[in-house]
Amino acid sequence: MVEYQPDRGLDGAYGALAHPVRRALIGRLRSGDARVTDLAAPFDLSLNAVSKHVLALERAGLVRRTVVGREHWLALEPAPLREAAGWLEDYRTFWEQRLDSLESFLLQRRPARRRRPARPRGR
């Protein structure tokens, strides 16, 4: 029997990404590894609050922490993001087909435009 782990997989990734601070942290880590203190700097939050957001990202497997002396370095782990993006991608065709059908329906129901007589220029 497989044990359900809510902090991992799609549930964990989407749950962790649900908060704007965590999305911003992930966005910053796209450009490379960073110390927790550097990640916290742009936020009007305590270091403790940012650390709690980092912990949520770690539990979801989106971030890997490495401790070097007193410094805690974080690195982005893209695999859960790829899984989440892949799950959404499976539904792209469905939504695109639905939107195409809606567009066709609306175009068919739109009344034909009447042509107005051209106005003389210069008046």
WOMOBEL-V292972 format. One record per residue. N is the residue number from 1. RES is the residue in one letter. PHI is phi in whole degrees, 0 to 359 (999 if undefined). NEAR is the number of other ideal C-beta (glycine too) atoms within 8 Angstrom. D_LAST is the distance of its C-alpha to the last C-alpha in whole Angstrom. Layout:
((N;RES;PHI;NEAR;D_LAST) (N;RES;PHI;NEAR;D_LAST))
//
This chain:
((1;M;999;2;83) (2;V;271;3;79) (3;E;279;4;79) (4;Y;284;4;75) (5;Q;241;7;74) (6;P;296;7;71) (7;D;276;9;70) (8;R;244;10;70) (9;G;71;8;68) (10;L;298;8;65) (11;D;301;9;65) (12;G;294;16;66) (13;A;296;15;63) (14;Y;293;9;61) (15;G;296;11;63) (16;A;293;13;63) (17;L;280;11;59) (18;A;290;6;58) (19;H;260;9;58) (20;P;297;5;55) (21;V;295;10;58) (22;R;293;13;60) (23;R;296;9;57) (24;A;294;10;56) (25;L;297;14;60) (26;I;298;14;59) (27;G;300;7;56) (28;R;293;9;58) (29;L;287;14;61) (30;R;299;6;59) (31;S;272;4;59) (32;G;139;4;63) (33;D;299;7;66) (34;A;209;10;66) (35;R;283;9;68) (36;V;302;13;68) (37;T;297;7;68) (38;D;291;7;65) (39;L;294;13;63) (40;A;283;11;63) (41;A;309;6;62) (42;P;285;4;58) (43;F;264;9;59) (44;D;271;2;59) (45;L;226;8;63) (46;S;289;5;66) (47;L;300;9;68) (48;N;297;6;70) (49;A;295;9;67) (50;V;295;15;65) (51;S;299;10;69) (52;K;294;8;69) (53;H;294;12;65) (54;V;298;14;67) (55;L;299;8;70) (56;A;298;12;68) (57;L;293;13;66) (58;E;295;11;70) (59;R;299;10;71) (60;A;280;14;68) (61;G;80;12;69) (62;L;275;14;66) (63;V;224;15;67) (64;R;244;8;71) (65;R;255;9;72) (66;T;233;9;75) (67;V;258;7;77) (68;V;237;5;78) (69;G;65;4;80) (70;R;264;2;78) (71;E;266;7;75) (72;H;251;8;73) (73;W;258;12;71) (74;L;243;15;68) (75;A;227;9;67) (76;L;286;10;65) (77;E;249;9;66) (78;P;283;6;64) (79;A;304;7;66) (80;P;296;14;65) (81;L;293;10;61) (82;R;298;8;61) (83;E;297;11;63) (84;A;295;12;60) (85;A;294;8;58) (86;G;296;8;59) (87;W;297;9;60) (88;L;295;8;56) (89;E;299;7;55) (90;D;299;7;57) (91;Y;261;8;55) (92;R;301;8;52) (93;T;301;7;52) (94;F;303;7;52) (95;W;291;8;49) (96;E;296;8;47) (97;Q;297;8;48) (98;R;296;8;47) (99;L;292;8;44) (100;D;297;8;43) (101;S;295;8;44) (102;L;296;8;42) (103;E;299;8;39) (104;S;299;8;40) (105;F;300;8;40) (106;L;294;8;37) (107;L;294;7;35) (108;Q;290;6;37) (109;R;273;5;36) (110;R;290;6;33) (111;P;293;3;31) (112;A;294;4;29) (113;R;284;4;25) (114;R;272;4;23) (115;R;277;4;20) (116;R;268;4;17) (117;P;297;4;15) (118;A;295;4;12) (119;R;275;5;9) (120;P;293;5;7) (121;R;280;4;6) (122;G;88;3;4) (123;R;250;4;0))
//
